[in-house]
Amino acid sequence: MTQPTLLYCHCAHAKVVPDATKQAVLAALAASGRPFEAVADLCELSARKDPTVTRLVNRPGVQLIACHRRAVEWLVKAAGSELPKDVVVHNMRESTADKILTDCGLSTPARAEEPAP
């Protein structure tokens, strides 16, 4: 089975996601060695109707790390597309970095450094 495509939104303009959560998730993604895509702000891309939004959310098996699913659905719609039903959205506004990383099959940087038993 192939790994899901991970898409990370840094929510750069809306100060609604805790900085500690964003930094921990981003650091773990970078340390994981798994390919991922990061965008500075999905809201901004949507407002510009950037076709990148459609391209990113329509990848097979995509998991989006951003905010509320309903917000992401509206952002994708505003960009001129629909969010596929099978897209998994991890909410950094309400979940901890540890939970998001676990749900994505990753570990936190602290755990990644621990020696294997």
TAJO-V970979 format. One record per pair of residues at least 12 apart in sequence whose C-alpha atoms are under 6 Angstrom apart, sorted by the first residue. I is the first residue (numbers start at 0). J is the second residue. If there is no record, write none. Layout:
i->{I;I}
j->{J;J}
//
This chain:
i->{3;3;4;4;5;5;5;6;6;6;6;7;7;8;8;8;8;8;9;9;10;11;11;16;20;24;27;27;45;45;45;48;53;61;62;62;62;63;64;64;65;65;66;66;66;67;68}
j->{60;61;60;61;35;61;62;35;36;37;63;37;64;37;38;39;40;65;39;40;40;39;40;92;96;96;107;108;74;77;78;78;80;86;86;87;88;88;88;89;90;91;90;91;92;90;88}
//
